[in-house]
Amino acid sequence: MIIFWRLVLAHLLADFTLQTNKIAEWKRRSMMGIFVHTLIFAILAFIFSSVYIFNETFTLQPLLDTWWRFPGWFSIIVLSAVHFVEDYYRVWSIQKGGSTDNVFFFLWDQFIHIFLIFLFVPSLQISIPEKFVMLFILLVLNTHFSTVLIYYLEEAVFGQEDISIRFGNKYFFILLRLIIFVSLLLPKYWMLMVIPAGFITYRILFVNNKQKFTNLNLILSFIISIVLGILAHMVIYG
């Protein structure tokens, strides 16, 4: 079992898929919100480090093994504590420290989280990722991570103008990217179904429903979902 990629998946799920708007707002208002968010990451980290998905077995051995100088369970506790500190610093620096909440700060924050995971797990476990873990990582990147990334990119280009309205149709874009992503998982030439699938979804979700969106969001959604879908296809069939 490859701990590094599983912890990366735990981080992405906690930071994006399971971080609802209410939790994100709670984090900005209270340390308790940051604590609950960190607890979600810790629970996922413990589960993913001890469960083999396909044979449905549970073992504490990975948590008892030494990750560098510490047992795995202690490393996860330290990682969770550092995750809390990093998130608290980000909230503080934006609200009181004078930092700008932009795409660069967002990407830097994610880099720090991933780098800290790298520091606390054995590097030899990073070379051969499990297919299902990589698929889930690509899926989260394609759906919720991309939503936040595009939000910051739109803000950088258009400013705060109508940003709340554009962010309000995020689920339409998530569904669009998901359909394109899944279409590219089909074998051989069947993956060309992505063309009609993407076009039909675009017509139904945006043209017929007259949703407000920017061309930047649409273009980036197509590019991101196609690139990540092709990578996922390579993971399955490569």
N, C-alpha and C positions, 0 to 999 in steps of 0.2 A: 504494500500500500504506500502511495506516495503522498506524504503528509503536506508538503509545500502547496501543491495544487489544490488539495482539499481545503486548506486554510484560506487560500486565495478565493475559492468559491464561497466559503463561509463569510468572508469579508464582503464580497460583492453582493451576496444575498442580503446581508445585514445592512449594508450602506445604501442599497438601491431597491431591490425587490421588496424587502420587508420594512423599509423606512418610508412609512406613509407620510402624507403631508402633515398629519396631526403630530406624528413623532418628530418630524423635522422642525415644526413650529415649537413643540415642547422643548426640544434641545436648545432652541434660541432663548427660551424663557426661563429654564430651570436646569440645575445640575442633575435633578432627578431624571429628566428626559434623556440626558446624555448617559446616565447610569443604566436606564432601561435599554437604550440602544446598544450599549456596550455588553449588557447581559445577553441580549439576543445573539450577538457575535460569539460570546463565550460558549453559550449552549450549543450553537451550530458547530463550533470548533471542536468541542468535546465529542459531539455525536459523529461528525465526519471523521474524526481521528480514531474512532473505535468500532465503526460499523462497516462491514463489507456488504455492499448493496446487493450484489447478485446472488450470493449464497446465503444471505439473510442471517449471518452469524454476528455475534457481538463479542469483542475481546478487549480487555483492558491493556493488553501487552504493549501496543504503540504508546499508550499514555505512561507506561512504566519504563519504557526504554529511555535511554539517555539521549537528549537532543543537545549536542555539544556537551556542556557540563551539568545540565539540569535534567531531571525526569520530565517526560512530555507533559504531564498534567500541570507541573509547576510552570513550564514554559508558556502554556496557554493562559494561565493566570497572569503571568507577567505581561504577555502580549495584550491581554484584555485591559490591564491597568494602563499600559502605554497607549492603547487605543482610546481609552477614556481621556487621558491627558492631551493627546493630539486633538481630539474633537473639542475638548474644552478650550484649548488654545486657539483653535480656528474660530470658535464662536466669540471668544474674548477679543481676539485681534480684529475681527470685523466690527464688533459693536463698540469696543472701547480703545483698541490699539491703533486705529486709523488705517487698517489694511482694507483694500478694495476686494469685494467679493466678485471676482471675475474668473474667466476660464483658466487663467494661468495659476491662480491660487487653488482653484478646484483640482487641476491636474497635479500640482505640486503636492497637495494634501493626499491624493490617491497614491502618488509615487512613494511618499513617506510610509504609508500604511503597508504597501506591498514590500518595500525594502525592509521594514521591521520584521515582517513575516520571514523574509529571506534570512535575516540575521539569527532567528531563533529556531530554525529547523535545519536538519542535516543537509548540506548542499548536495550530497550524493543522491538524494532522493528527488532531485529536480529534473533529471535527465529524461526519464521516460514517463510522461503523464498517462493516466488512465483515460481511455476514450470517452467514457460517459461523463467523467469530470470535465474534460475539455469541452465537450458538447454543451454542458450546462453553463460553463464559463462563457462560451461564445453566445449562448442564448441570452444570458443576463446582459452581456455587453450590447447585444443587438436590441434589446427591449428597453429596460429601465436606465442603464448607464447611458445609452445613446440619447435618451430623452433629456437627461440633465445636461449632457455635453452640448447638444444642439440648443438647448435653452440659453446656455452661456454664450455660445457663438452668435446666436441671434441678438442677444443683448449687446454684444460687442459691436455688431454691425448696425443695429437699429436703435440701440439705447433702450430706455424703459417704455417707449411708446407701445401701447397695446400688448405688452409682454404677458400680462395676466390672461388676456383673451387667447393669445396664441398658445400659452401653456395649458389652457383649459381643454384643448382638443388633443392632449397628449395621448389619450387612449386610442384615438383613431390612428395616429401615427404608429403607435406600438403594434396595433393589429396589422397595419400595412406592412411594417418591417417583419413581423412574425410570419405572415403569409408568404412573403418573398423568401425569407430564410428557410421555411419548411419546404417550399417548392424546390429549392436548390439541394435538398437532401435526397431527392428522388434519384434513382439509379440512371446512369448513362444519359441517353437523349431525353428521357422523361423530365430531366431538370430544366429543359427548355420551356416547361409549363410555367416557369416563373414569369415569362413575358405576358401571356394572357391573364395570369393570376394577378400580377401587379397592376395591370391596366384596369381590369374589372374592379378590383378592390378600390383603386383610386377613384373610379367613376362613382361607385356606390357610396363610398364614405365621404368624399369631398365635393364632387360636382353635384350629385343629386341632393345632398344634404346642405349644400351651400355653406360648408364650414370655412371659417376664416383661417388662412394660413399664409406663410411666406414661401416663395419659390426656393429660398435657401433651405428651409426645413424639408421640403419635398425632395430636392436634389440630394441633400445629405442623407435623408432616410433611404433613398434608393441606393446610393453608393455604399453606405455602411452595411445595409442588409445584404447586398450582393457580395461584397467582399467577405463578410463574416459567414455568409451562407456557403460560399465556395470553400472557405477554410474548413467549415464543418463537414462539407462533402468530402474533402481530402482526409479528414480525421476518420470518417466512416469507411471509405472505400480505398484509402491510400495504403 
